[in-house]
Amino acid sequence: MGQKGSKIEVTKADKAVLQLKISKDDLHRYTRRTELLINNERQQLRHLLKEDPKNGKKNPRVRLILKRIHYQSHLLDQAADQLINLENMVATVEFKLIEQQFIAGLKQGNDVLTKLNKEFAGAEDLLDDVQEQIAYQEEIDQILSTSVVGGFEDELDRELQQLDQEVNGSQNLPELPSTEGLPAIQDSKQGSESVKQGEIGEEAKQEKAEEEERRTEPLLA
């Protein structure tokens, strides 16, 4: 009779490593897709700004797209950080002590990946329904406001301004103040000629007065 091969025991740590590998593969795949998505959305932003140079920055759709880009980048960073934490947990000798914490962390990481997947699902049509846009933007605002240092809206304004300048260049330079009602500025050349002519006229008057004075002087005996 042949001897039966020894049965390899798969530990919970082994299963955790396998689950972690699957999540890492998903993250790498989503990262590539998200980078392409963000690039496409930036091109869409530039198109909308160029299409309406005057009011493009005020377009709610433009602002929503820019928030989506920041939101997607935030999700990627969050998922990457979570996976790094999980890798550190797996490397811990006392894995049994943190098993539940690992499972909870893995679930959290998968939830983030699920949110990223939803971003791809709705990328083709950017929420044409007004109510969906409002709800989606409120969700993004809430997440970004709690994860980004204050002044995020100001940062968006600066980013839109910079992008608008790149797209439209000098088309959106500030208008100069009106000169209506201000006194006309005399040309320097014309002004100097007028002064010169005035001086010549004064000399002629003075010479004429002297001539008249000589004529009226009494003759000496």
mmCIF file of the C-alpha atoms, coordinates in Angstrom:
data_MODEL
# 
_entry.id   MODEL 
# 
loop_
_atom_site.group_PDB 
_atom_site.id 
_atom_site.type_symbol 
_atom_site.label_atom_id 
_atom_site.label_alt_id 
_atom_site.label_comp_id 
_atom_site.label_asym_id 
_atom_site.label_entity_id 
_atom_site.label_seq_id 
_atom_site.pdbx_PDB_ins_code 
_atom_site.Cartn_x 
_atom_site.Cartn_y 
_atom_site.Cartn_z 
_atom_site.occupancy 
_atom_site.B_iso_or_equiv 
_atom_site.pdbx_formal_charge 
_atom_site.auth_seq_id 
_atom_site.auth_comp_id 
_atom_site.auth_asym_id 
_atom_site.auth_atom_id 
_atom_site.pdbx_PDB_model_num 
ATOM 1   C CA . MET A 1 1   ? 0.000   0.000   0.000   1.00 0.00 ? 1   MET A CA 1 
ATOM 2   C CA . GLY A 1 2   ? 1.269   3.411   -0.906  1.00 0.00 ? 2   GLY A CA 1 
ATOM 3   C CA . GLN A 1 3   ? 1.584   6.088   1.657   1.00 0.00 ? 3   GLN A CA 1 
ATOM 4   C CA . LYS A 1 4   ? -0.870  8.948   1.431   1.00 0.00 ? 4   LYS A CA 1 
ATOM 5   C CA . GLY A 1 5   ? 0.678   12.331  0.834   1.00 0.00 ? 5   GLY A CA 1 
ATOM 6   C CA . SER A 1 6   ? 0.697   14.674  3.773   1.00 0.00 ? 6   SER A CA 1 
ATOM 7   C CA . LYS A 1 7   ? -2.217  17.072  3.701   1.00 0.00 ? 7   LYS A CA 1 
ATOM 8   C CA . ILE A 1 8   ? -1.199  20.708  3.371   1.00 0.00 ? 8   ILE A CA 1 
ATOM 9   C CA . GLU A 1 9   ? -3.022  22.827  5.866   1.00 0.00 ? 9   GLU A CA 1 
ATOM 10  C CA . VAL A 1 10  ? -4.179  26.191  4.573   1.00 0.00 ? 10  VAL A CA 1 
ATOM 11  C CA . THR A 1 11  ? -4.075  28.663  7.431   1.00 0.00 ? 11  THR A CA 1 
ATOM 12  C CA . LYS A 1 12  ? -6.187  31.751  7.868   1.00 0.00 ? 12  LYS A CA 1 
ATOM 13  C CA . ALA A 1 13  ? -3.092  33.808  7.229   1.00 0.00 ? 13  ALA A CA 1 
ATOM 14  C CA . ASP A 1 14  ? -2.648  32.028  3.869   1.00 0.00 ? 14  ASP A CA 1 
ATOM 15  C CA . LYS A 1 15  ? -6.241  32.855  2.945   1.00 0.00 ? 15  LYS A CA 1 
ATOM 16  C CA . ALA A 1 16  ? -5.689  36.456  4.010   1.00 0.00 ? 16  ALA A CA 1 
ATOM 17  C CA . VAL A 1 17  ? -2.623  36.720  1.773   1.00 0.00 ? 17  VAL A CA 1 
ATOM 18  C CA . LEU A 1 18  ? -4.635  35.334  -1.158  1.00 0.00 ? 18  LEU A CA 1 
ATOM 19  C CA . GLN A 1 19  ? -7.469  37.807  -0.556  1.00 0.00 ? 19  GLN A CA 1 
ATOM 20  C CA . LEU A 1 20  ? -4.930  40.598  -0.302  1.00 0.00 ? 20  LEU A CA 1 
ATOM 21  C CA . LYS A 1 21  ? -3.340  39.597  -3.614  1.00 0.00 ? 21  LYS A CA 1 
ATOM 22  C CA . ILE A 1 22  ? -6.726  39.642  -5.318  1.00 0.00 ? 22  ILE A CA 1 
ATOM 23  C CA . SER A 1 23  ? -7.447  43.103  -3.937  1.00 0.00 ? 23  SER A CA 1 
ATOM 24  C CA . LYS A 1 24  ? -4.026  44.359  -5.060  1.00 0.00 ? 24  LYS A CA 1 
ATOM 25  C CA . ASP A 1 25  ? -4.629  43.056  -8.582  1.00 0.00 ? 25  ASP A CA 1 
ATOM 26  C CA . ASP A 1 26  ? -8.003  44.802  -8.619  1.00 0.00 ? 26  ASP A CA 1 
ATOM 27  C CA . LEU A 1 27  ? -6.399  48.029  -7.419  1.00 0.00 ? 27  LEU A CA 1 
ATOM 28  C CA . HIS A 1 28  ? -3.734  47.961  -10.152 1.00 0.00 ? 28  HIS A CA 1 
ATOM 29  C CA . ARG A 1 29  ? -6.417  47.369  -12.768 1.00 0.00 ? 29  ARG A CA 1 
ATOM 30  C CA . TYR A 1 30  ? -8.644  50.145  -11.410 1.00 0.00 ? 30  TYR A CA 1 
ATOM 31  C CA . THR A 1 31  ? -5.664  52.498  -11.169 1.00 0.00 ? 31  THR A CA 1 
ATOM 32  C CA . ARG A 1 32  ? -4.947  52.200  -14.880 1.00 0.00 ? 32  ARG A CA 1 
ATOM 33  C CA . ARG A 1 33  ? -8.611  52.655  -15.748 1.00 0.00 ? 33  ARG A CA 1 
ATOM 34  C CA . THR A 1 34  ? -8.976  55.607  -13.405 1.00 0.00 ? 34  THR A CA 1 
ATOM 35  C CA . GLU A 1 35  ? -5.941  57.352  -14.878 1.00 0.00 ? 35  GLU A CA 1 
ATOM 36  C CA . LEU A 1 36  ? -7.489  57.012  -18.342 1.00 0.00 ? 36  LEU A CA 1 
ATOM 37  C CA . LEU A 1 37  ? -10.841 58.211  -17.020 1.00 0.00 ? 37  LEU A CA 1 
ATOM 38  C CA . ILE A 1 38  ? -9.279  61.256  -15.346 1.00 0.00 ? 38  ILE A CA 1 
ATOM 39  C CA . ASN A 1 39  ? -7.377  62.092  -18.535 1.00 0.00 ? 39  ASN A CA 1 
ATOM 40  C CA . ASN A 1 40  ? -10.599 61.902  -20.580 1.00 0.00 ? 40  ASN A CA 1 
ATOM 41  C CA . GLU A 1 41  ? -12.447 64.078  -18.088 1.00 0.00 ? 41  GLU A CA 1 
ATOM 42  C CA . ARG A 1 42  ? -9.674  66.687  -18.182 1.00 0.00 ? 42  ARG A CA 1 
ATOM 43  C CA . GLN A 1 43  ? -10.002 66.773  -21.966 1.00 0.00 ? 43  GLN A CA 1 
ATOM 44  C CA . GLN A 1 44  ? -13.749 67.220  -21.536 1.00 0.00 ? 44  GLN A CA 1 
ATOM 45  C CA . LEU A 1 45  ? -13.084 70.108  -19.137 1.00 0.00 ? 45  LEU A CA 1 
ATOM 46  C CA . ARG A 1 46  ? -10.837 71.839  -21.655 1.00 0.00 ? 46  ARG A CA 1 
ATOM 47  C CA . HIS A 1 47  ? -13.457 71.381  -24.374 1.00 0.00 ? 47  HIS A CA 1 
ATOM 48  C CA . LEU A 1 48  ? -16.224 72.924  -22.248 1.00 0.00 ? 48  LEU A CA 1 
ATOM 49  C CA . LEU A 1 49  ? -14.035 75.896  -21.292 1.00 0.00 ? 49  LEU A CA 1 
ATOM 50  C CA . LYS A 1 50  ? -13.004 76.497  -24.908 1.00 0.00 ? 50  LYS A CA 1 
ATOM 51  C CA . GLU A 1 51  ? -16.603 76.159  -26.072 1.00 0.00 ? 51  GLU A CA 1 
ATOM 52  C CA . ASP A 1 52  ? -17.704 78.993  -23.761 1.00 0.00 ? 52  ASP A CA 1 
ATOM 53  C CA . PRO A 1 53  ? -14.667 81.193  -22.916 1.00 0.00 ? 53  PRO A CA 1 
ATOM 54  C CA . LYS A 1 54  ? -16.758 83.833  -21.157 1.00 0.00 ? 54  LYS A CA 1 
ATOM 55  C CA . ASN A 1 55  ? -18.921 81.731  -18.819 1.00 0.00 ? 55  ASN A CA 1 
ATOM 56  C CA . GLY A 1 56  ? -17.278 78.295  -18.921 1.00 0.00 ? 56  GLY A CA 1 
ATOM 57  C CA . LYS A 1 57  ? -15.901 78.555  -15.384 1.00 0.00 ? 57  LYS A CA 1 
ATOM 58  C CA . LYS A 1 58  ? -19.413 79.232  -14.059 1.00 0.00 ? 58  LYS A CA 1 
ATOM 59  C CA . ASN A 1 59  ? -20.862 76.134  -15.713 1.00 0.00 ? 59  ASN A CA 1 
ATOM 60  C CA . PRO A 1 60  ? -22.026 73.719  -12.930 1.00 0.00 ? 60  PRO A CA 1 
ATOM 61  C CA . ARG A 1 61  ? -21.082 70.773  -15.145 1.00 0.00 ? 61  ARG A CA 1 
ATOM 62  C CA . VAL A 1 62  ? -17.486 72.010  -15.351 1.00 0.00 ? 62  VAL A CA 1 
ATOM 63  C CA . ARG A 1 63  ? -17.217 72.263  -11.581 1.00 0.00 ? 63  ARG A CA 1 
ATOM 64  C CA . LEU A 1 64  ? -18.782 68.818  -11.112 1.00 0.00 ? 64  LEU A CA 1 
ATOM 65  C CA . ILE A 1 65  ? -16.309 67.197  -13.511 1.00 0.00 ? 65  ILE A CA 1 
ATOM 66  C CA . LEU A 1 66  ? -13.385 68.773  -11.657 1.00 0.00 ? 66  LEU A CA 1 
ATOM 67  C CA . LYS A 1 67  ? -14.764 67.502  -8.345  1.00 0.00 ? 67  LYS A CA 1 
ATOM 68  C CA . ARG A 1 68  ? -15.132 64.018  -9.853  1.00 0.00 ? 68  ARG A CA 1 
ATOM 69  C CA . ILE A 1 69  ? -11.457 64.077  -10.808 1.00 0.00 ? 69  ILE A CA 1 
ATOM 70  C CA . HIS A 1 70  ? -10.419 64.975  -7.256  1.00 0.00 ? 70  HIS A CA 1 
ATOM 71  C CA . TYR A 1 71  ? -12.836 62.403  -5.827  1.00 0.00 ? 71  TYR A CA 1 
ATOM 72  C CA . GLN A 1 72  ? -11.495 59.599  -8.021  1.00 0.00 ? 72  GLN A CA 1 
ATOM 73  C CA . SER A 1 73  ? -7.897  60.478  -7.126  1.00 0.00 ? 73  SER A CA 1 
ATOM 74  C CA . HIS A 1 74  ? -8.887  60.461  -3.454  1.00 0.00 ? 74  HIS A CA 1 
ATOM 75  C CA . LEU A 1 75  ? -10.436 56.990  -3.767  1.00 0.00 ? 75  LEU A CA 1 
ATOM 76  C CA . LEU A 1 76  ? -7.279  55.628  -5.383  1.00 0.00 ? 76  LEU A CA 1 
ATOM 77  C CA . ASP A 1 77  ? -5.090  57.049  -2.617  1.00 0.00 ? 77  ASP A CA 1 
ATOM 78  C CA . GLN A 1 78  ? -7.449  55.686  0.018   1.00 0.00 ? 78  GLN A CA 1 
ATOM 79  C CA . ALA A 1 79  ? -7.458  52.190  -1.487  1.00 0.00 ? 79  ALA A CA 1 
ATOM 80  C CA . ALA A 1 80  ? -3.661  52.151  -1.867  1.00 0.00 ? 80  ALA A CA 1 
ATOM 81  C CA . ASP A 1 81  ? -3.143  53.223  1.758   1.00 0.00 ? 81  ASP A CA 1 
ATOM 82  C CA . GLN A 1 82  ? -5.563  50.565  2.958   1.00 0.00 ? 82  GLN A CA 1 
ATOM 83  C CA . LEU A 1 83  ? -3.761  47.801  1.074   1.00 0.00 ? 83  LEU A CA 1 
ATOM 84  C CA . ILE A 1 84  ? -0.407  48.908  2.501   1.00 0.00 ? 84  ILE A CA 1 
ATOM 85  C CA . ASN A 1 85  ? -1.880  48.650  5.998   1.00 0.00 ? 85  ASN A CA 1 
ATOM 86  C CA . LEU A 1 86  ? -3.198  45.165  5.241   1.00 0.00 ? 86  LEU A CA 1 
ATOM 87  C CA . GLU A 1 87  ? 0.195   44.032  3.948   1.00 0.00 ? 87  GLU A CA 1 
ATOM 88  C CA . ASN A 1 88  ? 1.759   45.179  7.193   1.00 0.00 ? 88  ASN A CA 1 
ATOM 89  C CA . MET A 1 89  ? -0.845  43.216  9.146   1.00 0.00 ? 89  MET A CA 1 
ATOM 90  C CA . VAL A 1 90  ? -0.170  40.024  7.199   1.00 0.00 ? 90  VAL A CA 1 
ATOM 91  C CA . ALA A 1 91  ? 3.547   40.394  7.880   1.00 0.00 ? 91  ALA A CA 1 
ATOM 92  C CA . THR A 1 92  ? 2.850   40.515  11.607  1.00 0.00 ? 92  THR A CA 1 
ATOM 93  C CA . VAL A 1 93  ? 3.785   37.329  13.460  1.00 0.00 ? 93  VAL A CA 1 
ATOM 94  C CA . GLU A 1 94  ? 0.783   37.529  15.755  1.00 0.00 ? 94  GLU A CA 1 
ATOM 95  C CA . PHE A 1 95  ? -1.718  37.505  12.897  1.00 0.00 ? 95  PHE A CA 1 
ATOM 96  C CA . LYS A 1 96  ? -4.394  35.768  14.973  1.00 0.00 ? 96  LYS A CA 1 
ATOM 97  C CA . LEU A 1 97  ? -4.558  38.764  17.288  1.00 0.00 ? 97  LEU A CA 1 
ATOM 98  C CA . ILE A 1 98  ? -5.409  41.106  14.431  1.00 0.00 ? 98  ILE A CA 1 
ATOM 99  C CA . GLU A 1 99  ? -7.450  38.724  12.291  1.00 0.00 ? 99  GLU A CA 1 
ATOM 100 C CA . GLN A 1 100 ? -10.765 40.533  12.800  1.00 0.00 ? 100 GLN A CA 1 
ATOM 101 C CA . GLN A 1 101 ? -9.091  43.873  12.226  1.00 0.00 ? 101 GLN A CA 1 
ATOM 102 C CA . PHE A 1 102 ? -7.637  42.536  8.980   1.00 0.00 ? 102 PHE A CA 1 
ATOM 103 C CA . ILE A 1 103 ? -11.005 41.280  7.779   1.00 0.00 ? 103 ILE A CA 1 
ATOM 104 C CA . ALA A 1 104 ? -12.598 44.637  8.547   1.00 0.00 ? 104 ALA A CA 1 
ATOM 105 C CA . GLY A 1 105 ? -9.776  46.441  6.744   1.00 0.00 ? 105 GLY A CA 1 
ATOM 106 C CA . LEU A 1 106 ? -10.057 44.194  3.724   1.00 0.00 ? 106 LEU A CA 1 
ATOM 107 C CA . LYS A 1 107 ? -13.783 44.872  3.547   1.00 0.00 ? 107 LYS A CA 1 
ATOM 108 C CA . GLN A 1 108 ? -13.125 48.603  3.732   1.00 0.00 ? 108 GLN A CA 1 
ATOM 109 C CA . GLY A 1 109 ? -10.592 48.357  0.908   1.00 0.00 ? 109 GLY A CA 1 
ATOM 110 C CA . ASN A 1 110 ? -13.036 46.385  -1.220  1.00 0.00 ? 110 ASN A CA 1 
ATOM 111 C CA . ASP A 1 111 ? -15.730 48.987  -0.555  1.00 0.00 ? 111 ASP A CA 1 
ATOM 112 C CA . VAL A 1 112 ? -13.432 51.662  -1.955  1.00 0.00 ? 112 VAL A CA 1 
ATOM 113 C CA . LEU A 1 113 ? -12.777 49.557  -5.050  1.00 0.00 ? 113 LEU A CA 1 
ATOM 114 C CA . THR A 1 114 ? -16.532 49.128  -5.467  1.00 0.00 ? 114 THR A CA 1 
ATOM 115 C CA . LYS A 1 115 ? -16.945 52.910  -5.435  1.00 0.00 ? 115 LYS A CA 1 
ATOM 116 C CA . LEU A 1 116 ? -14.245 53.208  -8.092  1.00 0.00 ? 116 LEU A CA 1 
ATOM 117 C CA . ASN A 1 117 ? -16.080 50.678  -10.221 1.00 0.00 ? 117 ASN A CA 1 
ATOM 118 C CA . LYS A 1 118 ? -19.238 52.804  -9.987  1.00 0.00 ? 118 LYS A CA 1 
ATOM 119 C CA . GLU A 1 119 ? -17.226 55.744  -11.328 1.00 0.00 ? 119 GLU A CA 1 
ATOM 120 C CA . PHE A 1 120 ? -16.504 53.792  -14.505 1.00 0.00 ? 120 PHE A CA 1 
ATOM 121 C CA . ALA A 1 121 ? -20.120 52.711  -14.831 1.00 0.00 ? 121 ALA A CA 1 
ATOM 122 C CA . GLY A 1 122 ? -21.343 56.316  -14.923 1.00 0.00 ? 122 GLY A CA 1 
ATOM 123 C CA . ALA A 1 123 ? -18.461 57.774  -16.908 1.00 0.00 ? 123 ALA A CA 1 
ATOM 124 C CA . GLU A 1 124 ? -20.155 57.659  -20.299 1.00 0.00 ? 124 GLU A CA 1 
ATOM 125 C CA . ASP A 1 125 ? -23.134 59.830  -19.377 1.00 0.00 ? 125 ASP A CA 1 
ATOM 126 C CA . LEU A 1 126 ? -22.352 62.300  -16.616 1.00 0.00 ? 126 LEU A CA 1 
ATOM 127 C CA . LEU A 1 127 ? -25.585 62.101  -14.657 1.00 0.00 ? 127 LEU A CA 1 
ATOM 128 C CA . ASP A 1 128 ? -27.972 63.916  -16.971 1.00 0.00 ? 128 ASP A CA 1 
ATOM 129 C CA . ASP A 1 129 ? -30.719 63.831  -14.341 1.00 0.00 ? 129 ASP A CA 1 
ATOM 130 C CA . VAL A 1 130 ? -30.628 67.005  -12.222 1.00 0.00 ? 130 VAL A CA 1 
ATOM 131 C CA . GLN A 1 131 ? -31.597 65.262  -8.971  1.00 0.00 ? 131 GLN A CA 1 
ATOM 132 C CA . GLU A 1 132 ? -28.905 62.630  -9.485  1.00 0.00 ? 132 GLU A CA 1 
ATOM 133 C CA . GLN A 1 133 ? -26.337 65.378  -10.078 1.00 0.00 ? 133 GLN A CA 1 
ATOM 134 C CA . ILE A 1 134 ? -27.310 67.143  -6.850  1.00 0.00 ? 134 ILE A CA 1 
ATOM 135 C CA . ALA A 1 135 ? -27.180 63.947  -4.770  1.00 0.00 ? 135 ALA A CA 1 
ATOM 136 C CA . TYR A 1 136 ? -23.879 62.866  -6.319  1.00 0.00 ? 136 TYR A CA 1 
ATOM 137 C CA . GLN A 1 137 ? -22.266 66.270  -5.812  1.00 0.00 ? 137 GLN A CA 1 
ATOM 138 C CA . GLU A 1 138 ? -23.420 66.407  -2.190  1.00 0.00 ? 138 GLU A CA 1 
ATOM 139 C CA . GLU A 1 139 ? -21.810 63.006  -1.593  1.00 0.00 ? 139 GLU A CA 1 
ATOM 140 C CA . ILE A 1 140 ? -18.540 64.154  -3.163  1.00 0.00 ? 140 ILE A CA 1 
ATOM 141 C CA . ASP A 1 141 ? -18.569 67.437  -1.226  1.00 0.00 ? 141 ASP A CA 1 
ATOM 142 C CA . GLN A 1 142 ? -19.074 65.588  2.046   1.00 0.00 ? 142 GLN A CA 1 
ATOM 143 C CA . ILE A 1 143 ? -16.243 63.143  1.390   1.00 0.00 ? 143 ILE A CA 1 
ATOM 144 C CA . LEU A 1 144 ? -13.770 65.740  0.152   1.00 0.00 ? 144 LEU A CA 1 
ATOM 145 C CA . SER A 1 145 ? -14.592 68.221  2.917   1.00 0.00 ? 145 SER A CA 1 
ATOM 146 C CA . THR A 1 146 ? -13.721 65.620  5.569   1.00 0.00 ? 146 THR A CA 1 
ATOM 147 C CA . SER A 1 147 ? -10.584 64.341  3.851   1.00 0.00 ? 147 SER A CA 1 
ATOM 148 C CA . VAL A 1 148 ? -9.054  67.514  2.411   1.00 0.00 ? 148 VAL A CA 1 
ATOM 149 C CA . VAL A 1 149 ? -7.694  70.467  4.319   1.00 0.00 ? 149 VAL A CA 1 
ATOM 150 C CA . GLY A 1 150 ? -10.017 73.508  4.364   1.00 0.00 ? 150 GLY A CA 1 
ATOM 151 C CA . GLY A 1 151 ? -10.241 75.852  1.407   1.00 0.00 ? 151 GLY A CA 1 
ATOM 152 C CA . PHE A 1 152 ? -11.045 73.137  -1.121  1.00 0.00 ? 152 PHE A CA 1 
ATOM 153 C CA . GLU A 1 153 ? -13.549 75.330  -2.991  1.00 0.00 ? 153 GLU A CA 1 
ATOM 154 C CA . ASP A 1 154 ? -10.906 78.067  -3.276  1.00 0.00 ? 154 ASP A CA 1 
ATOM 155 C CA . GLU A 1 155 ? -8.481  75.479  -4.602  1.00 0.00 ? 155 GLU A CA 1 
ATOM 156 C CA . LEU A 1 156 ? -11.038 74.484  -7.240  1.00 0.00 ? 156 LEU A CA 1 
ATOM 157 C CA . ASP A 1 157 ? -11.443 78.140  -8.259  1.00 0.00 ? 157 ASP A CA 1 
ATOM 158 C CA . ARG A 1 158 ? -7.684  78.533  -8.699  1.00 0.00 ? 158 ARG A CA 1 
ATOM 159 C CA . GLU A 1 159 ? -7.429  75.304  -10.657 1.00 0.00 ? 159 GLU A CA 1 
ATOM 160 C CA . LEU A 1 160 ? -10.289 76.327  -12.960 1.00 0.00 ? 160 LEU A CA 1 
ATOM 161 C CA . GLN A 1 161 ? -8.709  79.756  -13.469 1.00 0.00 ? 161 GLN A CA 1 
ATOM 162 C CA . GLN A 1 162 ? -5.369  78.193  -14.399 1.00 0.00 ? 162 GLN A CA 1 
ATOM 163 C CA . LEU A 1 163 ? -6.970  75.677  -16.757 1.00 0.00 ? 163 LEU A CA 1 
ATOM 164 C CA . ASP A 1 164 ? -9.064  78.431  -18.348 1.00 0.00 ? 164 ASP A CA 1 
ATOM 165 C CA . GLN A 1 165 ? -5.924  80.494  -19.013 1.00 0.00 ? 165 GLN A CA 1 
ATOM 166 C CA . GLU A 1 166 ? -4.239  77.466  -20.594 1.00 0.00 ? 166 GLU A CA 1 
ATOM 167 C CA . VAL A 1 167 ? -7.224  76.838  -22.873 1.00 0.00 ? 167 VAL A CA 1 
ATOM 168 C CA . ASN A 1 168 ? -8.306  80.354  -23.804 1.00 0.00 ? 168 ASN A CA 1 
ATOM 169 C CA . GLY A 1 169 ? -5.126  82.360  -23.198 1.00 0.00 ? 169 GLY A CA 1 
ATOM 170 C CA . SER A 1 170 ? -5.564  86.100  -23.748 1.00 0.00 ? 170 SER A CA 1 
ATOM 171 C CA . GLN A 1 171 ? -9.235  85.764  -24.669 1.00 0.00 ? 171 GLN A CA 1 
ATOM 172 C CA . ASN A 1 172 ? -10.215 86.199  -21.045 1.00 0.00 ? 172 ASN A CA 1 
ATOM 173 C CA . LEU A 1 173 ? -7.954  89.101  -20.060 1.00 0.00 ? 173 LEU A CA 1 
ATOM 174 C CA . PRO A 1 174 ? -9.694  91.589  -17.735 1.00 0.00 ? 174 PRO A CA 1 
ATOM 175 C CA . GLU A 1 175 ? -11.372 94.521  -19.472 1.00 0.00 ? 175 GLU A CA 1 
ATOM 176 C CA . LEU A 1 176 ? -9.609  97.873  -19.181 1.00 0.00 ? 176 LEU A CA 1 
ATOM 177 C CA . PRO A 1 177 ? -11.536 100.707 -17.474 1.00 0.00 ? 177 PRO A CA 1 
ATOM 178 C CA . SER A 1 178 ? -13.403 103.088 -19.754 1.00 0.00 ? 178 SER A CA 1 
ATOM 179 C CA . THR A 1 179 ? -11.728 106.420 -20.608 1.00 0.00 ? 179 THR A CA 1 
ATOM 180 C CA . GLU A 1 180 ? -15.053 108.064 -21.357 1.00 0.00 ? 180 GLU A CA 1 
ATOM 181 C CA . GLY A 1 181 ? -15.340 111.489 -19.695 1.00 0.00 ? 181 GLY A CA 1 
ATOM 182 C CA . LEU A 1 182 ? -11.598 111.879 -19.157 1.00 0.00 ? 182 LEU A CA 1 
ATOM 183 C CA . PRO A 1 183 ? -9.738  114.824 -20.788 1.00 0.00 ? 183 PRO A CA 1 
ATOM 184 C CA . ALA A 1 184 ? -7.974  113.979 -24.020 1.00 0.00 ? 184 ALA A CA 1 
ATOM 185 C CA . ILE A 1 185 ? -4.215  113.543 -23.825 1.00 0.00 ? 185 ILE A CA 1 
ATOM 186 C CA . GLN A 1 186 ? -2.426  115.798 -26.303 1.00 0.00 ? 186 GLN A CA 1 
ATOM 187 C CA . ASP A 1 187 ? 0.207   114.261 -28.495 1.00 0.00 ? 187 ASP A CA 1 
ATOM 188 C CA . SER A 1 188 ? 3.673   115.292 -27.285 1.00 0.00 ? 188 SER A CA 1 
ATOM 189 C CA . LYS A 1 189 ? 4.836   116.279 -30.784 1.00 0.00 ? 189 LYS A CA 1 
ATOM 190 C CA . GLN A 1 190 ? 1.747   118.342 -31.446 1.00 0.00 ? 190 GLN A CA 1 
ATOM 191 C CA . GLY A 1 191 ? 2.082   119.947 -28.034 1.00 0.00 ? 191 GLY A CA 1 
ATOM 192 C CA . SER A 1 192 ? 5.684   121.001 -28.612 1.00 0.00 ? 192 SER A CA 1 
ATOM 193 C CA . GLU A 1 193 ? 4.786   122.456 -32.004 1.00 0.00 ? 193 GLU A CA 1 
ATOM 194 C CA . SER A 1 194 ? 1.952   124.461 -30.448 1.00 0.00 ? 194 SER A CA 1 
ATOM 195 C CA . VAL A 1 195 ? 4.312   125.844 -27.796 1.00 0.00 ? 195 VAL A CA 1 
ATOM 196 C CA . LYS A 1 196 ? 6.863   126.743 -30.447 1.00 0.00 ? 196 LYS A CA 1 
ATOM 197 C CA . GLN A 1 197 ? 4.263   128.517 -32.573 1.00 0.00 ? 197 GLN A CA 1 
ATOM 198 C CA . GLY A 1 198 ? 3.070   130.422 -29.504 1.00 0.00 ? 198 GLY A CA 1 
ATOM 199 C CA . GLU A 1 199 ? 6.597   131.611 -28.754 1.00 0.00 ? 199 GLU A CA 1 
ATOM 200 C CA . ILE A 1 200 ? 7.065   132.798 -32.353 1.00 0.00 ? 200 ILE A CA 1 
ATOM 201 C CA . GLY A 1 201 ? 3.770   134.702 -32.162 1.00 0.00 ? 201 GLY A CA 1 
ATOM 202 C CA . GLU A 1 202 ? 4.830   136.495 -28.968 1.00 0.00 ? 202 GLU A CA 1 
ATOM 203 C CA . GLU A 1 203 ? 8.153   137.538 -30.533 1.00 0.00 ? 203 GLU A CA 1 
ATOM 204 C CA . ALA A 1 204 ? 6.361   138.946 -33.576 1.00 0.00 ? 204 ALA A CA 1 
ATOM 205 C CA . LYS A 1 205 ? 4.013   140.973 -31.367 1.00 0.00 ? 205 LYS A CA 1 
ATOM 206 C CA . GLN A 1 206 ? 6.935   142.366 -29.378 1.00 0.00 ? 206 GLN A CA 1 
ATOM 207 C CA . GLU A 1 207 ? 8.847   143.389 -32.546 1.00 0.00 ? 207 GLU A CA 1 
ATOM 208 C CA . LYS A 1 208 ? 5.761   145.141 -33.912 1.00 0.00 ? 208 LYS A CA 1 
ATOM 209 C CA . ALA A 1 209 ? 5.283   147.078 -30.670 1.00 0.00 ? 209 ALA A CA 1 
ATOM 210 C CA . GLU A 1 210 ? 8.911   148.233 -30.718 1.00 0.00 ? 210 GLU A CA 1 
ATOM 211 C CA . GLU A 1 211 ? 8.561   149.376 -34.330 1.00 0.00 ? 211 GLU A CA 1 
ATOM 212 C CA . GLU A 1 212 ? 5.481   151.451 -33.476 1.00 0.00 ? 212 GLU A CA 1 
ATOM 213 C CA . GLU A 1 213 ? 7.303   152.986 -30.528 1.00 0.00 ? 213 GLU A CA 1 
ATOM 214 C CA . ARG A 1 214 ? 10.220  154.083 -32.740 1.00 0.00 ? 214 ARG A CA 1 
ATOM 215 C CA . ARG A 1 215 ? 7.860   155.728 -35.192 1.00 0.00 ? 215 ARG A CA 1 
ATOM 216 C CA . THR A 1 216 ? 6.171   157.849 -32.552 1.00 0.00 ? 216 THR A CA 1 
ATOM 217 C CA . GLU A 1 217 ? 9.408   159.064 -30.885 1.00 0.00 ? 217 GLU A CA 1 
ATOM 218 C CA . PRO A 1 218 ? 10.045  162.855 -31.498 1.00 0.00 ? 218 PRO A CA 1 
ATOM 219 C CA . LEU A 1 219 ? 12.888  163.659 -33.827 1.00 0.00 ? 219 LEU A CA 1 
ATOM 220 C CA . LEU A 1 220 ? 15.960  165.153 -32.119 1.00 0.00 ? 220 LEU A CA 1 
ATOM 221 C CA . ALA A 1 221 ? 17.050  168.665 -33.281 1.00 0.00 ? 221 ALA A CA 1 
# 
